[in-house]
């Protein structure tokens, strides 16, 4: 992406892939409770309508987190974390780590690629990442959506990450692990374009106009803007994706049927269910991820440079 200290060596594609996957895991560790709250708010109301006068179980992002802690225990805020980390190592490493490589490929080596080239690069790496990492996303969403009430002894849908992979493959077949793949490709094409391209362009303009130097304040500002824009654009697709991937076999005829059912049953506002936790999660996730990504890249490049210097002096 734009910028970089002149004193630093240019990071290789391998360094970017490693840095992106690691930074994605760091961001997930920090923001996972917000993601769990978002999923619970998004799936609320899909099974049955609330009786007249009865309040929804989950209300607001922090109210949802408090409800989960009280009813299920704090550990359930991290339901699906293992699958989430699996996902980031497979997913972030491809969609973020290969973005610059794809951008340069489509730009044929041009120094200042246009908006269309950046959008195409973001769409490509987003689609590649989903095709590779979709099973991890399915398992993560189902773990986050399942409710385990400690006081009534109800049984969890899945007892472990490994058991979830095996059960889905056995009960729903190979296709079950890639459930919602096309919808997720559409969602992540939108997310990747809005997230990476927004970050790329804002960071580039900040540095070009010398508003900040290429350090943490610049990365923080660009990442926050990218998180907000991405939430506004991607929320409707994200809600449908979550509902469809969490559904039992036969509940919906497809992603389009899921979206239509939501519209008819719950109205247009259903597509922005969980918007605040989505924004809090995406905003904070983007900040942690991009700041970590930039710092990890630089640390790895410096480590490589110091090792090469030692070898040359031997």
Short mmCIF file of the C-alpha atoms (twelve columns), coordinates in Angstrom:
data_MODEL
# 
_entry.id   MODEL 
# 
loop_
_atom_site.group_PDB 
_atom_site.id 
_atom_site.type_symbol 
_atom_site.label_atom_id 
_atom_site.label_alt_id 
_atom_site.label_comp_id 
_atom_site.label_asym_id 
_atom_site.label_seq_id 
_atom_site.Cartn_x 
_atom_site.Cartn_y 
_atom_site.Cartn_z 
_atom_site.pdbx_PDB_model_num 
ATOM 1   C CA . UNK A 1   0.000   0.000   0.000   1 
ATOM 2   C CA . UNK A 2   1.001   3.645   -0.343  1 
ATOM 3   C CA . UNK A 3   3.823   4.967   1.745   1 
ATOM 4   C CA . UNK A 4   6.748   3.340   3.482   1 
ATOM 5   C CA . UNK A 5   9.946   4.690   4.931   1 
ATOM 6   C CA . UNK A 6   12.718  5.233   2.477   1 
ATOM 7   C CA . UNK A 7   15.088  3.555   4.883   1 
ATOM 8   C CA . UNK A 8   13.079  0.381   4.828   1 
ATOM 9   C CA . UNK A 9   13.501  -2.345  2.282   1 
ATOM 10  C CA . UNK A 10  10.372  -3.107  0.265   1 
ATOM 11  C CA . UNK A 11  8.545   -6.052  1.898   1 
ATOM 12  C CA . UNK A 12  8.203   -9.143  -0.274  1 
ATOM 13  C CA . UNK A 13  4.862   -10.803 -1.033  1 
ATOM 14  C CA . UNK A 14  5.703   -13.524 1.512   1 
ATOM 15  C CA . UNK A 15  6.296   -10.904 4.217   1 
ATOM 16  C CA . UNK A 16  2.992   -9.193  3.386   1 
ATOM 17  C CA . UNK A 17  1.085   -12.502 3.494   1 
ATOM 18  C CA . UNK A 18  2.597   -13.439 6.873   1 
ATOM 19  C CA . UNK A 19  2.081   -9.934  8.283   1 
ATOM 20  C CA . UNK A 20  -1.552  -9.773  7.121   1 
ATOM 21  C CA . UNK A 21  -2.445  -13.178 8.589   1 
ATOM 22  C CA . UNK A 22  -0.778  -12.373 11.909  1 
ATOM 23  C CA . UNK A 23  -2.321  -8.898  12.092  1 
ATOM 24  C CA . UNK A 24  -5.759  -10.387 11.340  1 
ATOM 25  C CA . UNK A 25  -5.354  -12.788 14.276  1 
ATOM 26  C CA . UNK A 26  -4.300  -9.947  16.594  1 
ATOM 27  C CA . UNK A 27  -7.328  -7.906  15.528  1 
ATOM 28  C CA . UNK A 28  -9.675  -10.867 16.066  1 
ATOM 29  C CA . UNK A 29  -8.320  -11.469 19.568  1 
ATOM 30  C CA . UNK A 30  -9.024  -7.845  20.487  1 
ATOM 31  C CA . UNK A 31  -12.450 -7.429  18.846  1 
ATOM 32  C CA . UNK A 32  -14.029 -10.919 18.975  1 
ATOM 33  C CA . UNK A 33  -16.650 -10.074 21.677  1 
ATOM 34  C CA . UNK A 34  -17.957 -7.282  19.433  1 
ATOM 35  C CA . UNK A 35  -18.186 -9.718  16.516  1 
ATOM 36  C CA . UNK A 36  -20.097 -12.226 18.658  1 
ATOM 37  C CA . UNK A 37  -22.537 -9.483  19.709  1 
ATOM 38  C CA . UNK A 38  -22.988 -8.506  16.056  1 
ATOM 39  C CA . UNK A 39  -23.813 -12.087 15.034  1 
ATOM 40  C CA . UNK A 40  -26.307 -12.545 17.895  1 
ATOM 41  C CA . UNK A 41  -28.105 -9.318  16.948  1 
ATOM 42  C CA . UNK A 42  -28.164 -10.296 13.280  1 
ATOM 43  C CA . UNK A 43  -29.695 -13.765 13.832  1 
ATOM 44  C CA . UNK A 44  -32.183 -12.547 16.432  1 
ATOM 45  C CA . UNK A 45  -35.725 -12.875 15.100  1 
ATOM 46  C CA . UNK A 46  -34.975 -15.323 12.295  1 
ATOM 47  C CA . UNK A 47  -36.535 -18.371 14.029  1 
ATOM 48  C CA . UNK A 48  -39.852 -16.906 15.168  1 
ATOM 49  C CA . UNK A 49  -41.585 -13.601 15.746  1 
ATOM 50  C CA . UNK A 50  -41.488 -12.135 19.238  1 
ATOM 51  C CA . UNK A 51  -44.809 -12.251 21.125  1 
ATOM 52  C CA . UNK A 52  -46.521 -8.871  21.431  1 
ATOM 53  C CA . UNK A 53  -45.135 -7.000  24.407  1 
ATOM 54  C CA . UNK A 54  -42.073 -9.223  24.802  1 
ATOM 55  C CA . UNK A 55  -38.738 -7.475  24.556  1 
ATOM 56  C CA . UNK A 56  -35.920 -8.802  22.430  1 
ATOM 57  C CA . UNK A 57  -33.266 -10.808 24.267  1 
ATOM 58  C CA . UNK A 58  -30.431 -8.746  22.821  1 
ATOM 59  C CA . UNK A 59  -30.604 -4.955  22.743  1 
ATOM 60  C CA . UNK A 60  -27.611 -2.924  21.640  1 
ATOM 61  C CA . UNK A 61  -24.016 -3.976  21.413  1 
ATOM 62  C CA . UNK A 62  -23.024 -3.540  25.048  1 
ATOM 63  C CA . UNK A 63  -26.408 -4.804  26.251  1 
ATOM 64  C CA . UNK A 64  -25.844 -7.937  24.157  1 
ATOM 65  C CA . UNK A 65  -22.373 -8.451  25.625  1 
ATOM 66  C CA . UNK A 66  -23.714 -8.029  29.180  1 
ATOM 67  C CA . UNK A 67  -26.603 -10.448 28.466  1 
ATOM 68  C CA . UNK A 68  -24.216 -13.094 27.117  1 
ATOM 69  C CA . UNK A 69  -21.905 -12.746 30.125  1 
ATOM 70  C CA . UNK A 70  -24.780 -12.996 32.616  1 
ATOM 71  C CA . UNK A 71  -26.677 -15.835 30.930  1 
ATOM 72  C CA . UNK A 72  -23.855 -17.899 29.449  1 
ATOM 73  C CA . UNK A 73  -20.619 -16.777 31.035  1 
ATOM 74  C CA . UNK A 74  -17.814 -14.589 29.680  1 
ATOM 75  C CA . UNK A 75  -16.152 -17.475 27.801  1 
ATOM 76  C CA . UNK A 76  -19.068 -17.573 25.355  1 
ATOM 77  C CA . UNK A 77  -18.072 -14.144 24.071  1 
ATOM 78  C CA . UNK A 78  -15.209 -16.033 22.453  1 
ATOM 79  C CA . UNK A 79  -17.281 -18.889 21.006  1 
ATOM 80  C CA . UNK A 80  -15.736 -19.706 17.645  1 
ATOM 81  C CA . UNK A 81  -12.422 -17.950 18.351  1 
ATOM 82  C CA . UNK A 82  -10.343 -20.933 17.196  1 
ATOM 83  C CA . UNK A 83  -12.244 -21.038 13.886  1 
ATOM 84  C CA . UNK A 84  -11.896 -17.251 13.717  1 
ATOM 85  C CA . UNK A 85  -8.116  -17.504 14.014  1 
ATOM 86  C CA . UNK A 86  -8.109  -20.294 11.409  1 
ATOM 87  C CA . UNK A 87  -10.095 -17.945 9.193   1 
ATOM 88  C CA . UNK A 88  -7.754  -14.986 9.584   1 
ATOM 89  C CA . UNK A 89  -4.611  -17.004 8.867   1 
ATOM 90  C CA . UNK A 90  -6.233  -18.276 5.656   1 
ATOM 91  C CA . UNK A 91  -8.372  -15.262 4.825   1 
ATOM 92  C CA . UNK A 92  -6.554  -12.059 5.812   1 
ATOM 93  C CA . UNK A 93  -3.252  -13.404 4.547   1 
ATOM 94  C CA . UNK A 94  -4.736  -13.751 1.045   1 
ATOM 95  C CA . UNK A 95  -7.121  -10.800 0.728   1 
ATOM 96  C CA . UNK A 96  -4.817  -8.250  2.372   1 
ATOM 97  C CA . UNK A 97  -1.396  -9.797  1.866   1 
ATOM 98  C CA . UNK A 98  -1.822  -10.227 -1.895  1 
ATOM 99  C CA . UNK A 99  -3.594  -6.887  -2.532  1 
ATOM 100 C CA . UNK A 100 -0.449  -4.950  -3.464  1 
ATOM 101 C CA . UNK A 101 0.767   -7.802  -5.681  1 
ATOM 102 C CA . UNK A 102 -2.541  -7.913  -7.561  1 
ATOM 103 C CA . UNK A 103 -2.664  -4.131  -7.816  1 
ATOM 104 C CA . UNK A 104 0.760   -4.039  -9.452  1 
ATOM 105 C CA . UNK A 105 -0.166  -6.966  -11.711 1 
ATOM 106 C CA . UNK A 106 -3.276  -5.202  -13.034 1 
ATOM 107 C CA . UNK A 107 -1.424  -1.864  -13.267 1 
ATOM 108 C CA . UNK A 108 1.371   -3.463  -15.331 1 
ATOM 109 C CA . UNK A 109 3.963   -1.872  -13.071 1 
ATOM 110 C CA . UNK A 110 2.540   1.670   -13.135 1 
ATOM 111 C CA . UNK A 111 3.512   3.750   -10.079 1 
ATOM 112 C CA . UNK A 112 0.069   5.289   -9.493  1 
ATOM 113 C CA . UNK A 113 -2.691  2.754   -10.259 1 
ATOM 114 C CA . UNK A 114 -6.155  4.188   -10.854 1 
ATOM 115 C CA . UNK A 115 -9.304  3.569   -8.826  1 
ATOM 116 C CA . UNK A 116 -10.538 0.873   -11.213 1 
ATOM 117 C CA . UNK A 117 -7.285  -1.057  -10.873 1 
ATOM 118 C CA . UNK A 118 -7.478  -0.909  -7.075  1 
ATOM 119 C CA . UNK A 119 -11.110 -2.032  -7.064  1 
ATOM 120 C CA . UNK A 120 -10.282 -4.926  -9.370  1 
ATOM 121 C CA . UNK A 121 -7.372  -5.967  -7.153  1 
ATOM 122 C CA . UNK A 122 -9.540  -5.812  -4.036  1 
ATOM 123 C CA . UNK A 123 -12.319 -7.844  -5.666  1 
ATOM 124 C CA . UNK A 124 -9.856  -10.471 -6.863  1 
ATOM 125 C CA . UNK A 125 -8.110  -11.059 -3.541  1 
ATOM 126 C CA . UNK A 126 -11.445 -10.987 -1.694  1 
ATOM 127 C CA . UNK A 127 -12.889 -13.701 -3.928  1 
ATOM 128 C CA . UNK A 128 -9.707  -15.787 -3.717  1 
ATOM 129 C CA . UNK A 129 -9.724  -15.600 0.089   1 
ATOM 130 C CA . UNK A 130 -13.363 -16.695 0.377   1 
ATOM 131 C CA . UNK A 131 -12.903 -19.656 -1.963  1 
ATOM 132 C CA . UNK A 132 -9.968  -20.758 0.200   1 
ATOM 133 C CA . UNK A 133 -11.263 -20.020 3.710   1 
ATOM 134 C CA . UNK A 134 -15.083 -20.394 3.555   1 
ATOM 135 C CA . UNK A 135 -15.295 -23.496 5.844   1 
ATOM 136 C CA . UNK A 136 -13.609 -21.578 8.664   1 
ATOM 137 C CA . UNK A 137 -16.170 -18.756 8.312   1 
ATOM 138 C CA . UNK A 138 -19.138 -21.156 8.413   1 
ATOM 139 C CA . UNK A 139 -17.848 -22.774 11.629  1 
ATOM 140 C CA . UNK A 140 -17.054 -19.388 13.222  1 
ATOM 141 C CA . UNK A 141 -20.544 -17.993 12.550  1 
ATOM 142 C CA . UNK A 142 -22.285 -21.106 13.897  1 
ATOM 143 C CA . UNK A 143 -20.238 -21.098 17.074  1 
ATOM 144 C CA . UNK A 144 -20.986 -17.435 17.667  1 
ATOM 145 C CA . UNK A 145 -24.714 -17.864 17.006  1 
ATOM 146 C CA . UNK A 146 -25.293 -20.860 19.274  1 
ATOM 147 C CA . UNK A 147 -26.735 -20.070 22.676  1 
ATOM 148 C CA . UNK A 148 -25.638 -22.132 25.642  1 
ATOM 149 C CA . UNK A 149 -27.793 -21.287 28.663  1 
ATOM 150 C CA . UNK A 150 -25.885 -22.385 31.750  1 
ATOM 151 C CA . UNK A 151 -28.926 -22.412 33.983  1 
ATOM 152 C CA . UNK A 152 -31.156 -24.754 31.934  1 
ATOM 153 C CA . UNK A 153 -28.481 -27.220 30.798  1 
ATOM 154 C CA . UNK A 154 -29.209 -26.869 27.079  1 
ATOM 155 C CA . UNK A 155 -26.720 -28.560 24.770  1 
ATOM 156 C CA . UNK A 156 -24.434 -26.717 22.411  1 
ATOM 157 C CA . UNK A 157 -24.839 -27.262 18.681  1 
ATOM 158 C CA . UNK A 158 -21.135 -28.141 18.442  1 
ATOM 159 C CA . UNK A 159 -18.741 -29.024 21.265  1 
ATOM 160 C CA . UNK A 160 -15.455 -28.162 19.552  1 
ATOM 161 C CA . UNK A 161 -14.073 -26.624 16.377  1 
ATOM 162 C CA . UNK A 162 -12.853 -29.969 15.026  1 
ATOM 163 C CA . UNK A 163 -16.203 -31.615 15.826  1 
ATOM 164 C CA . UNK A 164 -18.000 -28.770 14.018  1 
ATOM 165 C CA . UNK A 165 -15.994 -29.310 10.814  1 
ATOM 166 C CA . UNK A 166 -16.648 -33.062 10.973  1 
ATOM 167 C CA . UNK A 167 -20.361 -32.747 11.808  1 
ATOM 168 C CA . UNK A 168 -21.080 -30.231 9.053   1 
ATOM 169 C CA . UNK A 169 -19.257 -32.383 6.490   1 
ATOM 170 C CA . UNK A 170 -21.079 -35.535 7.668   1 
ATOM 171 C CA . UNK A 171 -24.601 -34.107 8.030   1 
ATOM 172 C CA . UNK A 172 -24.662 -31.500 5.260   1 
ATOM 173 C CA . UNK A 173 -21.994 -32.881 2.958   1 
ATOM 174 C CA . UNK A 174 -18.991 -31.170 1.434   1 
ATOM 175 C CA . UNK A 175 -21.237 -28.339 0.203   1 
ATOM 176 C CA . UNK A 176 -22.200 -27.545 3.791   1 
ATOM 177 C CA . UNK A 177 -18.691 -26.311 4.549   1 
ATOM 178 C CA . UNK A 178 -18.953 -23.915 1.596   1 
ATOM 179 C CA . UNK A 179 -22.515 -22.845 2.438   1 
ATOM 180 C CA . UNK A 180 -23.086 -19.253 1.380   1 
ATOM 181 C CA . UNK A 181 -19.816 -19.172 -0.564  1 
ATOM 182 C CA . UNK A 182 -21.172 -17.142 -3.499  1 
ATOM 183 C CA . UNK A 183 -22.883 -14.735 -1.116  1 
ATOM 184 C CA . UNK A 184 -19.677 -14.414 0.881   1 
ATOM 185 C CA . UNK A 185 -17.699 -13.760 -2.302  1 
ATOM 186 C CA . UNK A 186 -20.116 -10.916 -3.119  1 
ATOM 187 C CA . UNK A 187 -19.879 -9.617  0.436   1 
ATOM 188 C CA . UNK A 188 -16.100 -9.753  0.548   1 
ATOM 189 C CA . UNK A 189 -15.696 -8.201  -2.876  1 
ATOM 190 C CA . UNK A 190 -17.612 -5.232  -1.407  1 
ATOM 191 C CA . UNK A 191 -15.750 -5.343  1.918   1 
ATOM 192 C CA . UNK A 192 -12.318 -5.727  0.365   1 
ATOM 193 C CA . UNK A 193 -12.877 -2.932  -2.132  1 
ATOM 194 C CA . UNK A 194 -14.311 -0.501  0.419   1 
ATOM 195 C CA . UNK A 195 -11.855 -1.464  3.176   1 
ATOM 196 C CA . UNK A 196 -8.540  -1.816  1.353   1 
ATOM 197 C CA . UNK A 197 -9.134  0.763   -1.357  1 
ATOM 198 C CA . UNK A 198 -10.416 3.356   1.140   1 
ATOM 199 C CA . UNK A 199 -7.418  2.750   3.401   1 
ATOM 200 C CA . UNK A 200 -5.034  2.810   0.447   1 
ATOM 201 C CA . UNK A 201 -6.384  6.052   -1.023  1 
ATOM 202 C CA . UNK A 202 -6.770  7.948   2.284   1 
ATOM 203 C CA . UNK A 203 -3.288  6.956   3.421   1 
ATOM 204 C CA . UNK A 204 -1.879  7.953   0.037   1 
ATOM 205 C CA . UNK A 205 -3.581  11.370  0.155   1 
ATOM 206 C CA . UNK A 206 -2.473  12.017  3.752   1 
ATOM 207 C CA . UNK A 207 1.144   11.324  2.789   1 
ATOM 208 C CA . UNK A 208 0.906   13.154  -0.550  1 
ATOM 209 C CA . UNK A 209 -0.417  16.318  1.123   1 
ATOM 210 C CA . UNK A 210 2.047   15.921  4.012   1 
ATOM 211 C CA . UNK A 211 -0.721  16.016  6.621   1 
ATOM 212 C CA . UNK A 212 1.010   13.272  8.606   1 
ATOM 213 C CA . UNK A 213 4.072   11.100  8.344   1 
ATOM 214 C CA . UNK A 214 3.862   7.379   7.542   1 
ATOM 215 C CA . UNK A 215 3.384   6.297   11.157  1 
ATOM 216 C CA . UNK A 216 0.670   5.182   13.580  1 
ATOM 217 C CA . UNK A 217 -1.512  8.351   13.553  1 
ATOM 218 C CA . UNK A 218 -1.725  8.145   9.750   1 
ATOM 219 C CA . UNK A 219 -2.514  4.420   9.852   1 
ATOM 220 C CA . UNK A 220 -5.111  4.978   12.613  1 
ATOM 221 C CA . UNK A 221 -6.936  7.713   10.656  1 
ATOM 222 C CA . UNK A 222 -7.032  5.793   7.384   1 
ATOM 223 C CA . UNK A 223 -8.130  2.590   9.129   1 
ATOM 224 C CA . UNK A 224 -10.973 4.291   11.035  1 
ATOM 225 C CA . UNK A 225 -12.346 5.854   7.842   1 
ATOM 226 C CA . UNK A 226 -12.096 2.514   6.043   1 
ATOM 227 C CA . UNK A 227 -13.993 0.762   8.846   1 
ATOM 228 C CA . UNK A 228 -16.900 3.231   8.797   1 
ATOM 229 C CA . UNK A 229 -17.288 3.257   5.020   1 
ATOM 230 C CA . UNK A 230 -17.109 -0.536  4.865   1 
ATOM 231 C CA . UNK A 231 -19.825 -0.955  7.514   1 
ATOM 232 C CA . UNK A 232 -22.263 1.308   5.661   1 
ATOM 233 C CA . UNK A 233 -21.719 -0.450  2.334   1 
ATOM 234 C CA . UNK A 234 -21.463 -4.076  3.478   1 
ATOM 235 C CA . UNK A 235 -23.983 -4.396  6.346   1 
ATOM 236 C CA . UNK A 236 -26.977 -5.638  4.275   1 
ATOM 237 C CA . UNK A 237 -24.949 -8.384  2.598   1 
ATOM 238 C CA . UNK A 238 -23.275 -9.241  5.907   1 
ATOM 239 C CA . UNK A 239 -26.613 -9.780  7.685   1 
ATOM 240 C CA . UNK A 240 -27.938 -12.032 4.902   1 
ATOM 241 C CA . UNK A 241 -24.636 -13.956 4.875   1 
ATOM 242 C CA . UNK A 242 -24.805 -14.527 8.635   1 
ATOM 243 C CA . UNK A 243 -28.447 -15.660 8.555   1 
ATOM 244 C CA . UNK A 244 -27.903 -18.000 5.612   1 
ATOM 245 C CA . UNK A 245 -24.701 -19.624 6.922   1 
ATOM 246 C CA . UNK A 246 -26.276 -20.147 10.362  1 
ATOM 247 C CA . UNK A 247 -29.511 -21.662 8.975   1 
ATOM 248 C CA . UNK A 248 -30.421 -25.343 9.244   1 
ATOM 249 C CA . UNK A 249 -30.729 -27.319 5.967   1 
ATOM 250 C CA . UNK A 250 -33.937 -26.399 4.121   1 
ATOM 251 C CA . UNK A 251 -34.684 -23.230 6.109   1 
ATOM 252 C CA . UNK A 252 -34.008 -21.013 3.090   1 
ATOM 253 C CA . UNK A 253 -34.124 -21.822 -0.618  1 
ATOM 254 C CA . UNK A 254 -30.946 -19.813 -1.191  1 
ATOM 255 C CA . UNK A 255 -29.334 -16.501 -0.366  1 
ATOM 256 C CA . UNK A 256 -31.922 -14.549 -2.391  1 
ATOM 257 C CA . UNK A 257 -34.755 -16.369 -0.595  1 
ATOM 258 C CA . UNK A 258 -33.117 -15.577 2.739   1 
ATOM 259 C CA . UNK A 259 -32.971 -11.873 1.853   1 
ATOM 260 C CA . UNK A 260 -36.598 -11.883 0.636   1 
ATOM 261 C CA . UNK A 261 -37.779 -13.670 3.791   1 
ATOM 262 C CA . UNK A 262 -36.029 -11.080 5.933   1 
ATOM 263 C CA . UNK A 263 -37.565 -8.215  3.957   1 
ATOM 264 C CA . UNK A 264 -41.127 -9.592  4.128   1 
ATOM 265 C CA . UNK A 265 -40.943 -10.805 7.718   1 
ATOM 266 C CA . UNK A 266 -38.871 -8.114  9.431   1 
ATOM 267 C CA . UNK A 267 -38.793 -5.158  7.043   1 
ATOM 268 C CA . UNK A 268 -35.887 -3.217  5.476   1 
ATOM 269 C CA . UNK A 269 -34.375 -2.343  8.862   1 
ATOM 270 C CA . UNK A 270 -33.468 -6.032  9.318   1 
ATOM 271 C CA . UNK A 271 -30.642 -5.554  6.812   1 
ATOM 272 C CA . UNK A 272 -28.962 -3.150  9.247   1 
ATOM 273 C CA . UNK A 273 -29.439 -5.266  12.361  1 
ATOM 274 C CA . UNK A 274 -26.306 -5.122  14.443  1 
ATOM 275 C CA . UNK A 275 -25.059 -1.984  12.643  1 
ATOM 276 C CA . UNK A 276 -23.477 -0.417  15.742  1 
ATOM 277 C CA . UNK A 277 -21.589 -3.564  16.771  1 
ATOM 278 C CA . UNK A 278 -20.650 -4.014  13.115  1 
ATOM 279 C CA . UNK A 279 -19.212 -0.491  13.048  1 
ATOM 280 C CA . UNK A 280 -17.559 -0.808  16.450  1 
ATOM 281 C CA . UNK A 281 -16.128 -4.144  15.405  1 
ATOM 282 C CA . UNK A 282 -15.055 -3.137  11.875  1 
ATOM 283 C CA . UNK A 283 -13.730 0.237   13.020  1 
ATOM 284 C CA . UNK A 284 -11.716 -1.227  15.881  1 
ATOM 285 C CA . UNK A 285 -10.747 -4.291  13.813  1 
ATOM 286 C CA . UNK A 286 -9.459  -2.109  10.992  1 
ATOM 287 C CA . UNK A 287 -7.477  0.067   13.381  1 
ATOM 288 C CA . UNK A 288 -5.860  -2.870  15.170  1 
ATOM 289 C CA . UNK A 289 -5.311  -4.848  11.971  1 
ATOM 290 C CA . UNK A 290 -3.827  -2.109  9.783   1 
ATOM 291 C CA . UNK A 291 -1.641  -0.657  12.557  1 
ATOM 292 C CA . UNK A 292 -0.427  -4.183  13.412  1 
ATOM 293 C CA . UNK A 293 0.038   -5.018  9.736   1 
ATOM 294 C CA . UNK A 294 2.213   -1.983  9.082   1 
ATOM 295 C CA . UNK A 295 4.297   -2.543  12.232  1 
ATOM 296 C CA . UNK A 296 4.722   -6.299  11.694  1 
ATOM 297 C CA . UNK A 297 5.819   -5.697  8.090   1 
ATOM 298 C CA . UNK A 298 8.437   -3.216  9.202   1 
ATOM 299 C CA . UNK A 299 9.654   -5.439  12.043  1 
ATOM 300 C CA . UNK A 300 10.062  -8.424  9.703   1 
ATOM 301 C CA . UNK A 301 11.841  -6.327  7.062   1 
ATOM 302 C CA . UNK A 302 14.210  -4.879  9.702   1 
ATOM 303 C CA . UNK A 303 14.879  -8.395  11.017  1 
ATOM 304 C CA . UNK A 304 15.641  -9.599  7.493   1 
ATOM 305 C CA . UNK A 305 17.928  -6.614  6.916   1 
ATOM 306 C CA . UNK A 306 19.847  -7.166  10.143  1 
ATOM 307 C CA . UNK A 307 20.294  -10.878 9.384   1 
ATOM 308 C CA . UNK A 308 21.558  -10.105 5.880   1 
ATOM 309 C CA . UNK A 309 23.992  -7.536  7.323   1 
ATOM 310 C CA . UNK A 310 25.366  -10.099 9.791   1 
ATOM 311 C CA . UNK A 311 25.829  -12.669 7.018   1 
ATOM 312 C CA . UNK A 312 27.683  -10.124 4.851   1 
ATOM 313 C CA . UNK A 313 30.079  -9.263  7.696   1 
ATOM 314 C CA . UNK A 314 30.878  -12.944 8.428   1 
# 
